[in-house]
Amino acid sequence: MKTVAPGLLIMVWSCDLQKPELAATPFMVAQAAAALDLQVEMLFTAQAVQWLFLEHGDRLIGFGPQRLSVRHYLEAAADVGIEIRACSQAMHALGCRSDTLAPQCAGLGGIVAFIERGQDPAWRALVF
């Protein structure tokens, strides 16, 4: 296996639309890791994949007076080079097509690729 630059994998699965107070944290962690010059990849799976849908871009996430829109977090993540992917299995389970995804989403990804990347000793993984 070829070693690449240090990186952080983030799986977002428990921060669904019913828990918007939890959804900002994975983005903030991803941005902090990018600021530390780590490569960062985020995979949104299960019900959390819905945060990547265009229709939810204006929804506020986080808690307290500092809540911002999902679109804001997606744009900030993309601006610092964070790769954001939607789980292909979750998209299939919800009956959704990739044209429903925000433009900041790099496309579809899957669990096998996530696990494979995590096998690299230079990478770490977090699950939210």
N, C-alpha and C positions, 0 to 999 in steps of 0.2 A: 504494500500500500504506500502510495506517495504521500509524504508529509507536506502539508501546505502551511501557510501563515496561521498563527493562532486565531481561533475563532470561537464564537458562541452561537449555539443552536437554541432557539426558543420555540417551544411548542405551546400554543395557546389553545386550550380546549375547555377550560372550566369557566371562562369569562363570557358567558352567552348574553344574549340580548336582555335577559331578565336580571342581569347583574352588571349594569353599566358602571357601578362604582369600582368594580374590579378591573375593568378593561384597560385603563390607562397605564397601570403598572408595568405590564409587559413591554409597552412602547417606551416607557421611561428607562427601563433596564436596558433595552436594546440600544437606545441613544447613548446611554452612559458607556456601554461597552464599545460602541463605535468611537466615542470620544477618547477612549483608551487605545485606539488603533487596532481593535479586534475586528475581524470580519464577522458580520452578524447575519444570520438567516432566521427568519420567523416562519413557522408553519402554523396556519390556523386550521383547526380540525374540529370535528363534531359540530355542535351548534354554534361555536365561536366563529366558524367560517363566515357566518352572516355579517360580521363586522366589516368584511371586505366588499359587501354588496353596495353598489352605487346608491341604492335607495336609502341606505342608513348613514350616508356621509355627513349629514347635518346633525345627527344625534350626538348629544353631549355625553362624554364618559369621564370617569374620575369621581371625585367627591369634593364637597365644599365649594367655595367661591372660585376655585381655580379650574373648574371643569372646562374642557375644550371639545371641539367636534372631532369625530373620528377622522374626517377629512384632514383636519389640522395635524393629527398624529401621523397619518399615512404620508402626508406631504413632508413632514419633518423627518420621518424615517427614510423616505426615498432620497431626500436631499443629502443625507450623510452616507448613502450607499448601502443601506440595509436592504437585503433581498427578502421580499415578502411573497409567500406562496399560499395558495388555497389547497387544502387536502382534496385530492381528486375523489376519494371515496366519500367524503362528506358532501361534496358537491353532487355526486351521483345520488346519494341517499336523500338529499333535499330536492332532487329533480331540477337542479339549476345548471345553466350553461355558463361558460367562461365569459361571455359577453355581459354578464350581470356584475362583473367584478370591477372595482375601482381601478383607474389607470396605473396607480402605484403598485399594483399587484403584478409580480413578474410572471404569473401564470400558475399552473397547477403543479403540485408536488405530492409526495406520498411518504408513508411511514418507512418503507424500505430505504429510500434515499436518505431520510432523516437518520435512521439507525446507521446506515453505511457511513455517512459523514461523521457521526458520533464515534465511530471506531478509530478515527484519526486521533492519536495521542495529543495533538496540539489543540484539539477542540474540546469544549465542555458543553453540557446541555442543561437547560432549565425547563421546567414544565409549569405552566400557569393554568 
